[in-house]
Amino acid sequence: MLTIYSKNDLDDEFHIIQEPKQGCWIHVDNATMQDIDSISKLIGLEQQDLQDCLDKYEVPRIEKIDEKVLVFARHPTLSREAGLFTTTFTIILTKHYFITICPGLSYLVQNFILHKPKLTTCQNSKFLIYILLKITQAFTLHIKRIRTSVLKQEKEIDHIESEDITSLTMNEENLNQYLATLIPLRTVLEAITSGKYTVLHEKDQDLLEDLLNASIQSEDLCSTNLRSIRSLRDSYQIIFTNQLNKTIKLLTALTIILSLPTMVASIYGMNVKLPIANNPYAFFFIFLFIILIGCFAYYVFQRKRWL
């Protein structure tokens, strides 16, 4: 779905317009090949140059084609299609238009419009930096949420359930995908900082450097959380191994304790002559002997801490 926005210095919010004009923002949600074809004709790029915008697995990068800058980024997604925790988000800077393309529904753009930033759609450089800032902030927010979940699991490490293992695995995969995005995204920001792809004013340069630092901090935070998850996973493995050993020891001890009375009862169940077989209190003596053997075995295993 293609939507065209316009906003000038006098406007408080973005306005939807019907036709593209100079200085407008064109956003495409749930992009299709038909949308790509329309954009390629509008800005004068070949369709194959824009096909990567639809690739859900595209890695962040930046390239320049005929004075047009294409920034391939990714941002966290709320859906979990095909096991993806991030979605492709392409930004195209041209002389007359600012274009964003997403193969799915981008909640980032929806939030961006609702917050009514003090920007105009003709400020390409500031617009680019502001959107990249929102992407970085989205990563930081999601990473912190995962960190909160991991800390909660660390506090409840003595009560491990299968759901905890599943949650931990999902969080680890989530962070791995975030880190795989943040590392190349840092390279993109460094390339933009060089000024080779777009004109940067002094204030833009300072803002971009702050953005680069924020991206590096998000990357470090992601790496730290991954180490915490791996440490927690190792702790889970140790706890499971310890619990399994205790269970095996318990079952072994119970098997031996129960086998001793069974053996005595089996011997006296034979159709042969045995001591005290004719004694009227034979059952009582045998039963008492079985109890004593069981208690003695229990005492031995208790001393060995097998129970």
KEKE-3310 file (N, C-alpha, C; in steps of 0.2 Angstrom, whole numbers, plus 5000, padded with zeros to 4 digits):
npx = (5004:5003:5007:5007:5015:5015:5023:5026:5034:5024:5015:5007:5006:5008:5001:4991:4993:4987:4994:5012:5023:5036:5047:5040:5035:5036:5028:5028:5019:5018:5024:5023:5027:5021:5020:5034:5037:5030:5037:5050:5048:5044:5056:5066:5074:5080:5070:5075:5085:5078:5072:5078:5072:5061:5066:5065:5076:5086:5102:5108:5114:5122:5120:5124:5116:5116:5115:5106:5102:5102:5097:5098:5090:5085:5072:5066:5052:5035:5028:5030:5035:5040:5050:5057:5063:5066:5063:5064:5068:5068:5076:5075:5084:5081:5083:5071:5061:5058:5059:5052:5051:5043:5042:5032:5020:5024:5026:5034:5034:5021:5021:5030:5023:5012:5019:5022:5034:5045:5049:5051:5045:5054:5067:5078:5091:5090:5078:5081:5091:5083:5074:5083:5087:5076:5075:5086:5083:5072:5077:5085:5075:5068:5079:5081:5069:5070:5081:5075:5067:5076:5083:5072:5071:5083:5082:5072:5079:5079:5067:5064:5055:5049:5044:5052:5064:5061:5057:5070:5077:5071:5073:5087:5089:5082:5090:5102:5098:5095:5108:5115:5109:5113:5127:5130:5122:5129:5140:5134:5130:5142:5146:5137:5141:5153:5149:5148:5137:5126:5122:5127:5124:5132:5125:5118:5128:5133:5122:5121:5133:5130:5120:5127:5135:5124:5120:5131:5131:5119:5122:5132:5125:5117:5126:5130:5119:5117:5128:5124:5113:5118:5126:5116:5110:5120:5120:5107:5109:5118:5110:5100:5107:5112:5100:5096:5106:5103:5090:5093:5101:5092:5082:5090:5094:5081:5077:5086:5084:5070:5072:5079:5069:5061:5068:5070:5057:5054:5063:5057:5045:5047:5044:5051:5060:5063:5072:5063:5051:5041:5037:5024:5024:5031:5028:5028:5041:5048:5043:5046:5060:5062:5057:5068:5079:5076:5075:5089:5095:5090:5095:5109:5110:5105:5115:5125:5120:5112:5098)
npy = (4994:5010:5026:5044:5057:5073:5088:5103:5118:5125:5115:5104:5091:5076:5076:5068:5066:5065:5064:5062:5075:5088:5086:5078:5064:5047:5032:5015:5001:4984:4980:4977:4969:4977:4990:4992:4993:5005:5014:5013:5019:5032:5037:5035:5023:5007:4992:4980:4986:4989:4978:4971:4977:4970:4959:4949:4945:4953:4961:4975:4989:5001:5010:5019:5025:5032:5046:5043:5038:5023:5015:5001:4995:4987:4984:4980:4968:4966:4955:4937:4931:4917:4914:4926:4940:4953:4965:4970:4986:4999:5014:5027:5040:5054:5067:5074:5067:5058:5042:5027:5010:4995:4977:4972:4976:4991:4995:5005:5016:5020:5023:5034:5043:5046:5052:5065:5072:5086:5090:5092:5086:5088:5089:5079:5074:5076:5069:5056:5053:5054:5044:5033:5034:5031:5018:5013:5016:5008:4995:4996:4997:4984:4975:4978:4974:4960:4958:4961:4950:4940:4942:4940:4926:4922:4925:4915:4903:4891:4885:4878:4876:4868:4878:4889:4885:4886:4899:4905:4900:4906:4920:4920:4918:4929:4939:4936:4938:4952:4957:4953:4962:4975:4976:4977:4988:4998:5000:5005:5018:5023:5025:5035:5045:5049:5058:5055:5051:5059:5076:5084:5095:5104:5102:5091:5082:5081:5076:5064:5057:5056:5047:5036:5032:5028:5017:5009:5007:5000:4988:4983:4981:4971:4961:4959:4954:4942:4935:4934:4926:4914:4910:4908:4898:4888:4886:4881:4869:4863:4862:4853:4842:4839:4837:4825:4816:4815:4809:4797:4791:4790:4782:4770:4767:4765:4754:4744:4744:4739:4727:4719:4714:4708:4698:4690:4687:4679:4668:4662:4659:4648:4630:4622:4615:4626:4636:4639:4636:4629:4635:4643:4657:4661:4669:4682:4683:4683:4694:4704:4703:4707:4721:4726:4724:4732:4745:4745:4746:4758:4767:4765:4770:4783:4788:4789:4798:4796:4797)
npz = (5000:4995:5002:5002:5010:5017:5024:5031:5037:5044:5047:5059:5059:5049:5032:5021:5004:4987:4975:4970:4975:4974:4988:4996:5006:5003:5007:5008:5013:5016:5003:4986:4970:4961:4967:4968:4955:4952:4960:4954:4941:4945:4951:4942:4942:4938:4939:4944:4953:4964:4969:4980:4991:4994:4999:5013:5020:5019:5022:5032:5023:5012:4997:4982:4968:4953:4958:4968:4984:4992:5007:5015:5028:5044:5056:5073:5073:5076:5073:5070:5058:5049:5058:5060:5068:5065:5052:5035:5030:5019:5014:5003:4996:4986:4974:4974:4982:4997:5001:5008:5011:5015:5017:5024:5037:5044:5060:5065:5057:5059:5072:5071:5064:5073:5083:5079:5074:5074:5060:5043:5027:5017:5022:5019:5024:5038:5040:5037:5047:5058:5057:5057:5070:5077:5074:5080:5093:5095:5094:5106:5115:5114:5117:5130:5136:5134:5142:5154:5155:5156:5167:5176:5175:5180:5193:5197:5196:5202:5200:5187:5172:5157:5149:5152:5146:5133:5132:5134:5124:5113:5116:5115:5101:5096:5100:5094:5080:5081:5084:5073:5064:5070:5069:5055:5053:5060:5052:5041:5046:5049:5036:5031:5040:5034:5024:5011:5005:5007:5010:5024:5037:5050:5062:5059:5058:5071:5077:5070:5074:5088:5086:5080:5091:5100:5093:5094:5108:5109:5102:5110:5122:5118:5115:5128:5134:5127:5132:5145:5144:5138:5149:5159:5152:5153:5167:5169:5162:5171:5183:5178:5175:5188:5195:5188:5191:5205:5204:5198:5208:5218:5213:5211:5224:5230:5223:5227:5241:5240:5234:5243:5254:5245:5240:5252:5254:5243:5244:5256:5250:5243:5240:5249:5263:5276:5289:5304:5298:5302:5313:5323:5323:5313:5301:5307:5312:5300:5294:5302:5301:5288:5289:5297:5289:5278:5285:5289:5276:5272:5281:5278:5265:5267:5275:5265:5258:5247:5247)
capx = (5000:5008:5004:5011:5014:5018:5023:5030:5036:5018:5010:5009:5006:5008:4995:4991:4991:4985:4999:5018:5026:5043:5048:5035:5038:5032:5029:5025:5018:5016:5026:5022:5031:5018:5023:5041:5037:5028:5043:5056:5046:5044:5063:5070:5078:5078:5066:5080:5089:5074:5069:5080:5067:5056:5069:5064:5082:5091:5107:5109:5119:5120:5123:5122:5115:5114:5114:5100:5105:5098:5099:5094:5090:5081:5070:5062:5045:5030:5026:5036:5034:5046:5055:5061:5062:5067:5060:5068:5066:5073:5075:5078:5084:5082:5083:5064:5057:5060:5054:5053:5048:5044:5038:5027:5017:5029:5024:5039:5032:5015:5023:5033:5018:5008:5022:5022:5041:5046:5053:5047:5047:5059:5073:5080:5096:5087:5073:5085:5094:5078:5071:5088:5087:5070:5076:5091:5079:5067:5082:5087:5069:5067:5084:5080:5063:5073:5085:5071:5064:5081:5084:5067:5072:5089:5079:5068:5082:5078:5061:5064:5050:5050:5043:5058:5069:5058:5058:5077:5080:5068:5076:5093:5088:5080:5096:5106:5095:5097:5115:5116:5107:5116:5134:5131:5119:5134:5144:5130:5130:5149:5147:5133:5144:5158:5147:5149:5131:5121:5125:5126:5126:5135:5120:5116:5134:5133:5117:5123:5138:5127:5116:5132:5136:5119:5120:5136:5129:5114:5126:5136:5120:5114:5131:5130:5113:5118:5132:5120:5108:5123:5128:5110:5108:5124:5117:5101:5112:5121:5105:5097:5112:5112:5094:5096:5110:5099:5085:5096:5103:5086:5079:5094:5093:5074:5077:5090:5080:5064:5074:5081:5063:5058:5072:5069:5050:5055:5066:5052:5040:5049:5041:5056:5060:5067:5072:5057:5045:5035:5035:5018:5026:5036:5027:5029:5048:5050:5040:5050:5067:5061:5057:5074:5083:5074:5077:5096:5097:5088:5100:5115:5109:5104:5122:5129:5116:5108:5091)
capy = (5000:5016:5032:5049:5062:5080:5092:5109:5121:5127:5110:5101:5084:5074:5076:5063:5069:5060:5063:5064:5082:5089:5087:5074:5057:5041:5026:5009:4996:4977:4982:4972:4971:4983:4996:4993:4996:5012:5018:5014:5023:5038:5040:5033:5017:5000:4988:4976:4989:4990:4971:4969:4980:4965:4953:4949:4943:4958:4963:4982:4991:5007:5010:5025:5023:5038:5051:5041:5034:5017:5013:4995:4994:4982:4986:4975:4968:4963:4948:4932:4927:4913:4914:4932:4945:4959:4966:4974:4993:5002:5021:5030:5047:5057:5075:5077:5063:5054:5036:5021:5004:4989:4971:4970:4982:4994:4999:5010:5022:5022:5027:5040:5048:5048:5057:5071:5075:5093:5089:5093:5080:5090:5088:5072:5071:5075:5064:5050:5052:5053:5037:5028:5035:5028:5011:5011:5016:5002:4989:4996:4995:4977:4972:4979:4970:4954:4958:4960:4943:4935:4943:4936:4919:4921:4925:4909:4898:4885:4882:4878:4873:4868:4885:4893:4884:4888:4906:4907:4899:4912:4926:4920:4918:4936:4944:4935:4942:4959:4958:4952:4968:4981:4976:4980:4995:5003:5001:5010:5024:5026:5027:5041:5050:5051:5063:5053:5049:5064:5082:5084:5101:5103:5100:5084:5078:5080:5071:5057:5054:5053:5041:5030:5030:5025:5011:5005:5005:4995:4982:4981:4979:4965:4956:4957:4950:4936:4932:4932:4920:4908:4908:4905:4891:4883:4885:4876:4862:4860:4860:4847:4836:4837:4834:4819:4812:4814:4805:4790:4789:4789:4776:4765:4766:4762:4747:4740:4743:4735:4720:4714:4711:4704:4692:4686:4684:4674:4662:4658:4657:4641:4624:4618:4616:4632:4638:4641:4635:4626:4639:4647:4664:4662:4675:4688:4684:4685:4701:4709:4703:4711:4728:4728:4724:4738:4750:4746:4748:4765:4770:4766:4775:4790:4791:4790:4804:4794:4798)
capz = (5000:4994:5005:5001:5016:5016:5030:5030:5044:5047:5049:5066:5058:5042:5028:5016:4998:4982:4970:4973:4973:4977:4995:4999:5009:5000:5011:5005:5017:5012:4997:4981:4964:4957:4971:4966:4948:4952:4962:4949:4936:4948:4952:4936:4943:4936:4944:4948:4958:4970:4971:4987:4995:4996:5002:5020:5024:5017:5027:5031:5019:5009:4990:4978:4961:4949:4963:4972:4989:4995:5013:5017:5036:5047:5063:5076:5071:5082:5071:5070:5052:5046:5063:5059:5073:5062:5045:5031:5030:5014:5014:4997:4995:4979:4974:4975:4986:5002:5000:5013:5008:5020:5014:5029:5040:5048:5066:5066:5053:5062:5078:5069:5062:5078:5088:5076:5075:5071:5054:5036:5023:5012:5025:5018:5029:5045:5040:5037:5053:5063:5056:5059:5077:5079:5073:5085:5099:5095:5096:5113:5119:5114:5120:5137:5138:5134:5148:5160:5155:5158:5175:5180:5175:5184:5200:5198:5193:5206:5198:5180:5168:5150:5146:5153:5141:5127:5132:5134:5117:5109:5117:5112:5094:5095:5101:5088:5075:5083:5084:5065:5061:5073:5067:5048:5053:5062:5046:5037:5050:5048:5029:5031:5043:5030:5020:5004:5002:5008:5012:5031:5040:5056:5067:5057:5059:5078:5078:5067:5078:5093:5083:5080:5098:5102:5090:5097:5114:5108:5100:5117:5126:5115:5116:5135:5136:5125:5137:5151:5142:5138:5156:5162:5149:5156:5174:5168:5161:5177:5187:5176:5176:5195:5196:5185:5195:5211:5203:5197:5214:5222:5210:5213:5231:5231:5220:5231:5247:5239:5232:5249:5256:5239:5240:5258:5253:5238:5247:5260:5246:5240:5242:5252:5271:5278:5296:5307:5293:5306:5319:5322:5323:5307:5297:5311:5312:5294:5292:5306:5298:5282:5291:5299:5283:5274:5289:5289:5270:5271:5285:5275:5259:5270:5277:5259:5255:5241:5247)
cpx = (5004:5004:5009:5009:5017:5017:5028:5031:5030:5013:5013:5009:5007:5001:4996:4989:4990:4991:5006:5020:5033:5043:5043:5039:5033:5033:5025:5025:5016:5018:5025:5027:5028:5020:5030:5042:5035:5034:5048:5054:5046:5051:5068:5076:5076:5074:5070:5084:5085:5071:5072:5076:5062:5059:5069:5071:5088:5095:5107:5115:5117:5124:5120:5122:5112:5111:5108:5103:5100:5101:5095:5095:5085:5079:5066:5055:5041:5028:5032:5035:5041:5052:5059:5058:5064:5064:5064:5064:5071:5071:5079:5078:5085:5082:5076:5060:5061:5056:5057:5048:5049:5040:5033:5024:5022:5026:5028:5037:5025:5016:5026:5028:5014:5012:5024:5029:5041:5051:5048:5050:5052:5066:5076:5085:5093:5082:5076:5088:5089:5075:5076:5088:5082:5071:5081:5087:5075:5071:5083:5081:5068:5072:5083:5074:5066:5077:5081:5068:5070:5083:5079:5068:5078:5087:5076:5072:5081:5071:5060:5059:5052:5049:5048:5063:5067:5059:5065:5079:5077:5071:5083:5093:5086:5086:5101:5104:5096:5104:5118:5114:5111:5123:5134:5127:5124:5139:5140:5130:5137:5149:5143:5137:5150:5156:5147:5142:5125:5124:5123:5128:5129:5131:5119:5122:5135:5128:5118:5129:5135:5123:5121:5134:5131:5118:5125:5134:5123:5117:5129:5131:5117:5119:5131:5124:5114:5123:5129:5116:5112:5125:5122:5109:5113:5122:5111:5104:5115:5116:5101:5101:5112:5106:5093:5100:5106:5094:5087:5098:5097:5083:5083:5094:5086:5074:5081:5086:5074:5066:5076:5074:5060:5062:5071:5062:5050:5057:5061:5046:5041:5046:5046:5056:5065:5067:5065:5051:5039:5033:5029:5019:5031:5035:5029:5037:5051:5049:5045:5057:5067:5061:5064:5079:5082:5076:5085:5098:5096:5093:5107:5115:5108:5111:5126:5126:5114:5101:5090)
cpy = (5006:5022:5038:5055:5068:5084:5097:5112:5123:5121:5106:5093:5082:5074:5071:5067:5063:5059:5066:5072:5083:5090:5083:5067:5052:5035:5021:5003:4990:4978:4976:4974:4977:4989:4997:4996:5003:5017:5019:5018:5031:5041:5038:5028:5011:4996:4983:4979:4990:4983:4969:4972:4975:4959:4954:4947:4948:4961:4971:4984:4998:5007:5017:5023:5030:5044:5049:5037:5029:5015:5007:4994:4988:4985:4980:4974:4964:4956:4943:4928:4924:4913:4921:4937:4952:4959:4971:4981:4997:5010:5023:5037:5050:5064:5078:5073:5059:5048:5030:5016:4998:4983:4969:4977:4985:4998:5005:5017:5024:5026:5034:5045:5051:5053:5064:5075:5082:5093:5090:5088:5082:5090:5081:5070:5071:5070:5057:5048:5051:5046:5032:5028:5031:5020:5009:5011:5010:4996:4990:4994:4988:4973:4973:4975:4963:4953:4957:4953:4938:4936:4940:4929:4917:4921:4918:4903:4891:4882:4883:4874:4873:4874:4889:4892:4886:4896:4909:4906:4904:4918:4926:4921:4926:4940:4942:4938:4950:4961:4958:4958:4974:4981:4979:4987:5000:5004:5006:5017:5027:5029:5034:5047:5053:5057:5061:5052:5054:5070:5083:5091:5099:5100:5092:5080:5076:5075:5064:5054:5052:5047:5035:5028:5026:5018:5006:5002:4999:4988:4979:4978:4972:4959:4954:4953:4943:4932:4929:4926:4914:4906:4905:4898:4886:4881:4880:4869:4859:4858:4854:4841:4834:4834:4826:4814:4810:4809:4798:4787:4786:4782:4769:4762:4762:4755:4742:4738:4738:4728:4716:4711:4706:4697:4687:4683:4678:4668:4658:4657:4650:4635:4619:4619:4621:4633:4641:4641:4633:4630:4643:4655:4666:4668:4682:4689:4686:4692:4706:4709:4708:4719:4730:4728:4731:4744:4751:4748:4756:4769:4771:4771:4782:4793:4792:4796:4802:4795:4805)
cpz = (5000:4997:5004:5007:5014:5022:5029:5037:5048:5049:5055:5065:5051:5038:5023:5009:4993:4977:4973:4970:4976:4984:4999:5002:5006:5004:5008:5010:5014:5005:4992:4975:4960:4960:4968:4959:4948:4954:4957:4943:4939:4949:4947:4938:4940:4941:4948:4953:4965:4972:4978:4992:4998:4999:5010:5024:5022:5022:5026:5027:5015:5002:4987:4971:4957:4954:4968:4977:4992:5001:5015:5025:5038:5054:5066:5074:5076:5080:5071:5064:5050:5051:5063:5065:5071:5055:5041:5030:5025:5014:5007:4997:4988:4980:4976:4980:4992:5002:5005:5011:5013:5017:5018:5031:5045:5054:5067:5063:5057:5068:5077:5067:5068:5083:5085:5077:5071:5065:5048:5032:5017:5015:5025:5023:5036:5046:5041:5044:5059:5063:5059:5067:5080:5079:5078:5092:5100:5097:5103:5117:5120:5117:5128:5140:5138:5140:5154:5161:5158:5165:5179:5180:5179:5191:5202:5195:5196:5204:5190:5177:5161:5146:5147:5148:5135:5126:5131:5127:5112:5110:5114:5104:5092:5095:5096:5082:5075:5082:5076:5061:5063:5070:5060:5048:5055:5056:5041:5040:5049:5041:5028:5034:5039:5025:5012:5000:5002:5011:5020:5033:5047:5062:5066:5058:5066:5080:5076:5071:5085:5092:5083:5086:5101:5099:5092:5104:5114:5106:5106:5121:5124:5116:5124:5137:5133:5129:5143:5150:5141:5145:5160:5159:5152:5163:5173:5167:5167:5182:5185:5177:5184:5197:5194:5189:5202:5210:5202:5203:5218:5220:5211:5220:5233:5228:5224:5238:5246:5237:5237:5252:5251:5239:5246:5257:5248:5240:5251:5257:5243:5243:5245:5260:5272:5286:5298:5303:5297:5312:5318:5321:5317:5303:5301:5311:5306:5292:5296:5304:5292:5283:5293:5293:5279:5278:5288:5282:5269:5275:5281:5269:5262:5272:5271:5255:5248:5241:5250)
residu = (MET:LEU:THR:ILE:TYR:SER:LYS:ASN:ASP:LEU:ASP:ASP:GLU:PHE:HIS:ILE:ILE:GLN:GLU:PRO:LYS:GLN:GLY:CYS:TRP:ILE:HIS:VAL:ASP:ASN:ALA:THR:MET:GLN:ASP:ILE:ASP:SER:ILE:SER:LYS:LEU:ILE:GLY:LEU:GLU:GLN:GLN:ASP:LEU:GLN:ASP:CYS:LEU:ASP:LYS:TYR:GLU:VAL:PRO:ARG:ILE:GLU:LYS:ILE:ASP:GLU:LYS:VAL:LEU:VAL:PHE:ALA:ARG:HIS:PRO:THR:LEU:SER:ARG:GLU:ALA:GLY:LEU:PHE:THR:THR:THR:PHE:THR:ILE:ILE:LEU:THR:LYS:HIS:TYR:PHE:ILE:THR:ILE:CYS:PRO:GLY:LEU:SER:TYR:LEU:VAL:GLN:ASN:PHE:ILE:LEU:HIS:LYS:PRO:LYS:LEU:THR:THR:CYS:GLN:ASN:SER:LYS:PHE:LEU:ILE:TYR:ILE:LEU:LEU:LYS:ILE:THR:GLN:ALA:PHE:THR:LEU:HIS:ILE:LYS:ARG:ILE:ARG:THR:SER:VAL:LEU:LYS:GLN:GLU:LYS:GLU:ILE:ASP:HIS:ILE:GLU:SER:GLU:ASP:ILE:THR:SER:LEU:THR:MET:ASN:GLU:GLU:ASN:LEU:ASN:GLN:TYR:LEU:ALA:THR:LEU:ILE:PRO:LEU:ARG:THR:VAL:LEU:GLU:ALA:ILE:THR:SER:GLY:LYS:TYR:THR:VAL:LEU:HIS:GLU:LYS:ASP:GLN:ASP:LEU:LEU:GLU:ASP:LEU:LEU:ASN:ALA:SER:ILE:GLN:SER:GLU:ASP:LEU:CYS:SER:THR:ASN:LEU:ARG:SER:ILE:ARG:SER:LEU:ARG:ASP:SER:TYR:GLN:ILE:ILE:PHE:THR:ASN:GLN:LEU:ASN:LYS:THR:ILE:LYS:LEU:LEU:THR:ALA:LEU:THR:ILE:ILE:LEU:SER:LEU:PRO:THR:MET:VAL:ALA:SER:ILE:TYR:GLY:MET:ASN:VAL:LYS:LEU:PRO:ILE:ALA:ASN:ASN:PRO:TYR:ALA:PHE:PHE:PHE:ILE:PHE:LEU:PHE:ILE:ILE:LEU:ILE:GLY:CYS:PHE:ALA:TYR:TYR:VAL:PHE:GLN:ARG:LYS:ARG:TRP:LEU)
# end
